């Protein structure tokens, strides 16, 4: 009889599961230590501050303007805004000074570069609004993880559900740890990147879990590790193609996307790399450690009413 897949020819991915899992544990612990000691370099979206949009008559020299503002204002962020002539200057909430004074300093330094510069808009985000954004952002990630836990538990099995959520938490913590260690600015675009990583990693994990469930029913005499290795091998081509094409786009954004989305691209780049291997060495390996087997994948038998009654012919 023709055999669709011979599990003996599969790649033994789980052979390296133990050392890679230890490495992942070290990364998570290191990230948590960094988050607890150094914290996160919150952007103006969360800390509050002033945003000034300027329009120059010619392409602006961002480096010169940034150096001039650094000597008078703390942590000023200077970026292009749509075109080379439009510039946005983000300033942290002043300590002992008024935001109007900050705006005057920005305009004075900008006019030294271009006498015809125009101030298009000024926006102020209060610290209270920033704190609410930080709380709501953290709640969004937490709710996403809880909903995923419930979905995977209902769709597959609770052991797989625990593995999936552990992998997602691993990806989020390690990504946040990178921003904490390097003290990269964390703003709303980075938060969007973290939520995107959650969805991307979950998609890859669900594909592997779906194949694991199918193979548990097909490969009845195989051990759980053999089933998982076969499932990962079967989905590896899909993972390589999907991850490869996504990384091409993300790397392009990271290198050429500009300062405005640099944090977003950094979060995606780190999350995709970590999320790809966590689907194998965190989610699947943890499910095996929790004792997943073929019996857990069997559909529930529903007894029909009257099934036990004898069939009496007239």
C-alpha positions in Angstrom: 0.0 0.0 0.0 1.3 3.5 -0.9 2.5 5.4 2.2 2.0 9.1 2.1 4.9 9.9 4.4 7.5 7.8 6.0 8.2 9.2 9.4 11.6 7.4 9.5 12.9 9.8 6.8 12.0 12.9 8.8 14.6 15.3 10.3 15.2 14.9 14.0 14.6 18.5 15.0 13.9 17.7 18.6 17.4 16.3 19.0 18.6 19.8 19.7 15.5 20.7 21.7 17.1 20.6 25.2 20.1 23.0 24.6 18.0 25.4 22.5 15.3 25.4 25.2 17.9 26.2 27.8 19.1 29.1 25.6 15.6 30.4 25.3 15.2 30.2 29.1 18.4 32.2 29.5 17.1 34.8 27.0 13.8 35.1 28.8 15.4 35.5 32.2 18.0 38.0 30.8 15.1 40.0 29.2 13.1 40.0 32.5 16.2 41.2 34.4 16.8 44.0 32.0 13.2 45.0 32.0 13.2 45.0 35.8 16.5 47.0 36.1 16.8 49.2 33.1 13.2 49.3 32.1 11.9 50.5 28.7 12.8 53.7 26.9 9.3 54.9 26.5 8.6 57.2 23.6 6.7 60.4 23.6 3.5 58.5 22.9 3.7 57.1 26.4 5.6 59.7 28.4 3.9 62.8 27.0 5.6 65.7 25.3 5.4 68.1 22.4 5.4 67.4 18.6 6.3 70.2 16.2 5.9 69.8 12.5 8.0 72.1 10.3 8.0 72.8 6.6 11.3 73.9 5.0 11.6 75.6 1.7 14.4 73.1 0.7 15.5 69.6 1.9 16.2 69.9 5.6 19.6 68.9 7.1 18.4 66.6 9.9 21.8 66.0 11.4 22.6 69.7 11.8 19.2 70.4 13.3 19.5 67.5 15.7 22.9 68.5 16.9 21.8 72.1 17.5 18.8 70.9 19.5 20.7 68.4 21.5 22.8 71.2 23.1 19.6 73.0 24.3 16.9 70.3 24.7 17.1 66.8 26.2 16.3 63.8 24.0 14.9 65.7 21.0 13.9 63.4 18.1 14.2 64.9 14.6 12.7 62.9 11.7 11.4 63.5 8.2 7.7 63.6 8.0 6.4 62.5 4.5 9.0 64.4 2.4 12.6 65.7 2.8 11.2 69.2 3.4 8.8 68.2 6.1 10.3 67.6 9.6 8.7 66.5 12.8 10.5 67.3 16.1 9.4 65.3 19.2 10.3 66.7 22.6 9.8 65.1 26.0 7.6 66.8 28.5 9.6 69.7 30.0 10.9 69.6 33.7 10.5 73.1 35.1 10.0 74.7 31.7 7.0 75.4 29.5 6.3 73.7 26.2 5.9 77.1 24.5 9.6 77.8 25.3 10.6 74.5 23.8 8.7 75.4 20.6 10.5 78.8 20.4 13.9 77.1 20.7 13.0 74.7 17.9 11.8 77.5 15.6 14.9 79.6 16.4 17.3 76.7 15.5 15.2 75.8 12.4 15.3 79.5 11.1 19.1 79.4 11.4 19.0 76.7 8.7 16.1 78.1 6.6 14.7 81.6 7.1 11.5 80.6 5.3 10.7 77.6 7.5 7.0 77.4 8.5 5.5 75.9 11.6 2.7 73.7 10.4 1.4 72.3 13.7 2.1 71.8 17.3 0.7 69.0 19.4 1.0 68.3 23.1 0.5 64.9 24.7 0.0 65.0 28.4 1.7 62.5 30.7 -1.7 61.2 31.9 -2.6 60.3 28.3 0.7 58.6 27.8 0.2 56.5 30.9 -3.2 55.4 29.7 -1.7 54.4 26.4 0.9 52.3 28.1 -1.7 50.6 30.3 -4.0 50.0 27.3 -1.1 48.7 25.2 -0.1 46.2 27.9 -3.7 45.1 28.4 -4.0 44.6 24.6 -1.1 42.1 24.6 -2.4 40.3 27.7 -6.0 40.0 26.3 -4.5 38.7 23.0 -2.5 36.0 24.9 -5.6 34.9 26.9 -7.8 34.7 23.8 -5.2 32.7 22.0 -5.0 30.3 25.0 -8.7 29.7 24.9 -8.8 29.3 21.1 -6.0 26.8 20.9 -7.4 24.9 23.8 -10.8 24.6 22.1 -9.3 24.0 18.6 -6.7 21.4 19.6 -5.8 20.3 23.1 -4.8 22.0 26.4 -1.3 20.7 26.2 -0.8 22.3 22.8 -2.5 25.4 24.1 0.0 25.8 26.9 2.9 25.3 24.5 1.5 27.9 22.1 1.0 30.6 24.7 4.4 29.8 26.2 5.9 30.4 22.8 4.1 33.6 22.3 5.0 34.9 25.8 8.6 33.9 25.0 8.6 35.9 21.7 7.1 39.0 23.3 9.5 39.0 26.3 12.6 38.5 24.2 11.5 41.2 21.8 10.9 43.6 24.7 14.2 42.6 26.2 16.0 43.6 23.1 14.5 47.1 23.3 15.3 47.3 27.0 19.0 46.1 26.6 19.7 48.5 23.7 17.4 51.2 25.2 15.6 51.7 21.8 12.7 54.0 21.9 9.4 52.2 22.4 6.4 54.0 20.9 3.0 53.1 19.4 4.6 51.8 16.2 6.7 49.4 18.2 3.7 48.2 20.1 2.0 47.5 16.8 5.1 45.5 15.8 4.9 43.5 19.0 1.2 42.7 18.3 2.1 41.7 14.7 4.7 39.4 16.1 2.1 37.7 18.2 -0.1 37.1 15.2 2.8 35.9 13.0 4.2 33.5 15.6 0.7 32.1 16.3 0.1 31.5 12.6 3.3 29.4 12.3 2.5 27.5 15.5 -1.0 26.7 14.4 0.2 25.2 11.1 2.6 22.9 12.9 0.0 21.9 15.5 -2.6 21.1 12.8 -0.1 18.8 11.1 0.8 17.2 14.5 -2.9 16.4 15.1 -3.3 14.8 11.6 -0.1 12.7 12.0 -1.1 11.5 15.4 -4.1 9.9 13.7 -2.2 8.5 10.8 1.0 7.3 12.4 -0.6 5.1 15.0 2.6 3.2 16.0 4.9 6.2 16.1 6.2 7.8 19.3 5.2 11.4 20.1 8.7 12.7 19.2 8.6 10.9 15.9 5.2 12.4 15.1 6.3 15.9 16.0 9.5 15.6 13.9 7.5 14.4 10.9 5.1 17.2 11.3 7.8 19.9 11.5 9.6 18.3 8.5 6.4 18.4 6.4 5.7 22.1 7.2 9.3 23.2 7.0 9.1 24.2 3.3 6.1 26.4 4.0 7.9 27.9 7.0 11.1 28.7 5.0 9.1 30.3 2.1 6.9 32.3 4.4 9.7 33.4 6.7 12.1 34.1 3.9 9.7 36.3 1.9 8.6 38.2 5.0 12.2 38.8 6.1 13.0 40.3 2.7 10.3 42.9 3.2 11.1 43.5 6.9 14.9 43.9 6.2 14.1 46.4 3.4 11.9 48.4 5.9 14.7 48.1 8.5 17.4 49.4 6.1 15.5 51.9 3.9 12.2 52.6 5.8 13.5 55.6 7.6 13.5 56.6 11.2 9.7 56.8 11.6 9.3 53.0 11.2 12.7 51.9 12.4 11.4 50.7 15.7 8.5 48.8 14.0 10.9 47.1 11.7 13.3 46.2 14.5 10.5 44.6 16.5 9.3 42.6 13.5 12.8 41.5 12.6 13.5 40.2 16.1 10.1 38.7 16.5 10.1 36.8 13.3 13.5 35.2 13.9 12.6 34.3 17.5 9.0 33.2 16.6 10.2 30.8 13.9 12.3 28.6 16.1 9.9 29.0 19.2 7.2 27.2 17.2 9.5 24.1 17.3 11.6 24.3 20.4 9.2 26.0 22.7 5.6 25.2 21.7 6.0 21.7 20.3 8.7 20.6 22.8 6.7 21.8 25.8 3.7 19.9 24.6 5.8 16.7 24.5 7.1 17.4 28.0 3.5 17.8 29.1 2.8 14.3 27.8 0.9 14.8 24.6 0.0 11.5 22.8 -2.4 10.0 20.3 -5.2 9.5 22.8 -5.4 13.2 23.4 -5.9 13.8 19.7 -8.8 11.4 19.3 -12.2 12.9 18.6 -14.8 12.6 21.3 -17.2 9.7 20.7 -20.8 10.8 20.8 -23.3 8.1 21.6 -26.6 8.3 19.6 -29.9 8.0 21.4 -31.2 4.4 21.0 -27.8 3.0 19.8 -27.8 0.3 22.5 -31.4 -0.8 21.7 -31.8 -4.1 19.9 -33.0 -3.9 16.3 -36.3 -5.9 16.5 -37.7 -6.8 13.1 -41.5 -7.0 12.8 
